[in-house]
């Protein structure tokens, strides 16, 4: 989609393409469960917060939380590399974000874009193709990243 979608609190039935959130409170314990489906993948997050009755005077109040679940280029042959070596070698190819209200756990907005890799690009700007391993692992296809913007453009949105 490429834009932040803000939930204005309108009642609607949850769909597989939109995140859903459920919160419950028992005394000073709040449990929040968030489910976000994208294609055949599903992201389930759960958070348990124990709140003091009276926060300390110097406490910082968190109003919003942003959750990111990046996907990156990968290959089966990378298994022998350290995490640092893998990070230096790979690029982000999917940039999803979820904007949450920290008090209620309600989903306030979503952002999702694929990212065109640029490392190893040849003279015409074409980067190394995604490996079959990467497509099988992430579900992201070469066509999706070929039609996407580079990371700098995606981040600017």
Secondary structure as UniProt FT lines:
FT   STRAND          5..6
FT   TURN            16..17
FT   STRAND          20..26
FT   TURN            27..28
FT   STRAND          29..38
FT   TURN            39..40
FT   STRAND          41..50
FT   TURN            57..58
FT   STRAND          64..68
FT   STRAND          71..72
FT   HELIX           76..80
FT   HELIX           83..89
FT   STRAND          92..101
FT   TURN            102..104
FT   STRAND          107..115
FT   TURN            119..120
FT   TURN            123..124
FT   HELIX           132..138
FT   HELIX           142..146
FT   HELIX           151..156
//
